[in-house]
């Protein structure tokens, strides 16, 4: 559990830096804060989220989207 907590803290820290740089973030199409995204990762029991980076023409990150990965059974 301690390792998971560390991973979520690191994710929150990373996303907070993006937020400070003005990078909009979303999860499943809805605008989301670093805390909301980290919390969604914490409660996810199976599957996960795929990152989708949106770059501008100069190679700078414009947006960061997270999409839920759903398993097909």
Buried (B, 14 or more C-beta within 10 A) or exposed (E): EEEEEEEEEEBBEBBEEBBEEEBEBBBEEEEBBBEBBBBBBEEEEEEEBEEEEEEEEEEEEEBBBBBEEEEEE
